[in-house]
Amino acid sequence: SGLLWQGTPRQIIGLARSGAVTIFVSEPILSELQEVLARAKFQSKIRSLGITSQDLMNLVRQLSEACLPDSVNVPNLRDPDDAVILGTAIAAKAMVVVSGDLDLLALEEFTGIPILTPADFLDDFLLKPQ
């Protein structure tokens, strides 16, 4: 959402641009993002910004580091497709998973990695000395 709208997710993208945080992705996450950006409901917003979905994908690749996701078994995960996000976090040795996805947020943490909303992450990040 930070790619298309203002607000907290956009602030996190700004932190990645400045090098203050690192965003990790994997090819499965990038593939899903590309599918989502191609949906009709996002096309008018993308056009209104004067960009293309490919421009957004290029930006994501510039602002992130790619890694191969680990295979994870999460029996209590409400959406099994979200396992790739957790697998990417483990492979990246991430300190936190930031998501607005309610299925992921319901876990609260996974193998010691907290799962936070963008707002909670930003509050936490801004309160810690850098």
C-alpha positions as CSV (number, residue, x, y, z in Angstrom):
1,S,0.0,0.0,0.0
2,G,3.0,2.3,0.6
3,L,3.7,2.2,-3.1
4,L,0.3,3.6,-4.0
5,W,-0.9,5.7,-1.1
6,Q,0.4,8.0,1.6
7,G,0.5,7.1,5.2
8,T,2.5,4.8,7.5
9,P,3.5,2.2,4.9
10,R,4.8,5.0,2.7
11,Q,6.9,6.2,5.6
12,I,8.5,2.7,5.9
13,I,9.4,2.9,2.2
14,G,11.0,6.2,3.0
15,L,13.1,4.5,5.7
16,A,14.2,1.9,3.2
17,R,15.1,4.6,0.7
18,S,17.3,6.2,3.2
19,G,18.9,2.9,4.2
20,A,17.6,3.0,7.8
21,V,15.7,-0.3,7.3
22,T,16.2,-3.2,4.9
23,I,13.2,-4.8,3.2
24,F,13.6,-8.4,2.3
25,V,11.6,-10.1,-0.5
26,S,11.6,-13.4,-2.3
27,E,10.6,-14.3,-5.8
28,P,7.3,-15.8,-4.7
29,I,6.5,-12.5,-2.9
30,L,7.5,-10.5,-6.0
31,S,5.3,-12.7,-8.2
32,E,2.3,-12.2,-5.9
33,L,2.9,-8.5,-5.8
34,Q,3.0,-8.4,-9.6
35,E,-0.3,-10.3,-9.8
36,V,-1.9,-7.9,-7.3
37,L,-0.7,-4.8,-9.1
38,A,-2.3,-6.2,-12.3
39,R,-5.7,-6.3,-10.8
40,A,-8.3,-4.0,-12.3
41,K,-9.0,-2.3,-9.0
42,F,-5.5,-0.9,-8.8
43,Q,-5.0,0.1,-12.4
44,S,-6.7,3.5,-12.2
45,K,-4.7,4.4,-9.1
46,I,-1.4,3.4,-10.9
47,R,-2.4,5.4,-14.0
48,S,-3.2,8.4,-11.8
49,L,0.3,8.4,-10.5
50,G,1.7,8.5,-14.0
51,I,3.5,5.2,-13.6
52,T,3.1,1.5,-14.6
53,S,3.0,-1.6,-12.5
54,Q,6.4,-2.5,-14.0
55,D,7.7,0.9,-12.6
56,L,6.5,-0.2,-9.2
57,M,8.1,-3.6,-9.5
58,N,11.4,-2.0,-10.5
59,L,11.1,0.3,-7.4
60,V,10.5,-2.7,-5.1
61,R,13.5,-4.5,-6.5
62,Q,15.6,-1.4,-6.0
63,L,14.5,-0.9,-2.4
64,S,14.7,-4.5,-1.3
65,E,17.1,-7.4,-1.0
66,A,16.0,-10.7,-2.4
67,C,16.6,-14.0,-0.7
68,L,15.4,-17.6,-1.1
69,P,12.6,-18.4,1.4
70,D,13.0,-21.3,3.8
71,S,10.3,-23.9,3.8
72,V,8.2,-23.6,6.9
73,N,5.4,-25.5,8.4
74,V,2.8,-23.3,10.2
75,P,-0.2,-25.4,11.0
76,N,-2.0,-22.5,12.7
77,L,-1.6,-20.2,9.8
78,R,-5.1,-19.2,8.5
79,D,-3.8,-18.5,5.0
80,P,-1.3,-21.1,3.9
81,D,-0.1,-18.8,1.1
82,D,1.4,-16.6,3.8
83,A,3.9,-19.2,4.7
84,V,6.3,-17.8,2.1
85,I,6.4,-14.5,3.9
86,L,7.4,-16.3,7.1
87,G,9.9,-18.4,5.2
88,T,11.4,-15.3,3.7
89,A,11.7,-13.7,7.1
90,I,13.5,-16.7,8.5
91,A,15.9,-16.9,5.5
92,A,16.6,-13.2,5.8
93,K,17.2,-13.4,9.6
94,A,14.6,-10.6,9.8
95,M,14.1,-8.7,13.0
96,V,10.4,-8.2,12.3
97,V,7.7,-8.9,9.8
98,V,5.7,-5.8,9.0
99,S,2.2,-6.5,7.5
100,G,-1.3,-5.4,7.4
101,D,-2.5,-8.9,6.7
102,L,-4.8,-10.0,9.5
103,D,-3.9,-13.7,9.0
104,L,-0.3,-13.0,9.7
105,L,-1.0,-10.5,12.5
106,A,-3.1,-13.1,14.3
107,L,0.1,-15.1,14.9
108,E,1.8,-12.1,16.7
109,E,5.2,-13.7,16.2
110,F,6.8,-16.6,14.5
111,T,10.0,-18.3,15.7
112,G,10.8,-15.3,17.8
113,I,10.2,-12.8,15.0
114,P,7.5,-10.3,15.9
115,I,4.7,-9.6,13.4
116,L,3.7,-6.0,13.6
117,T,1.4,-3.6,11.8
118,P,3.1,-0.8,9.9
119,A,2.0,1.7,12.6
120,D,3.3,-0.5,15.4
121,F,6.6,-1.0,13.6
122,L,7.0,2.7,13.0
123,D,6.2,3.5,16.6
124,D,8.7,0.9,17.8
125,F,11.3,1.9,15.3
126,L,11.1,5.6,16.1
127,L,11.3,5.0,19.8
128,K,14.5,2.9,19.6
129,P,17.9,4.8,19.3
130,Q,19.4,4.2,15.8
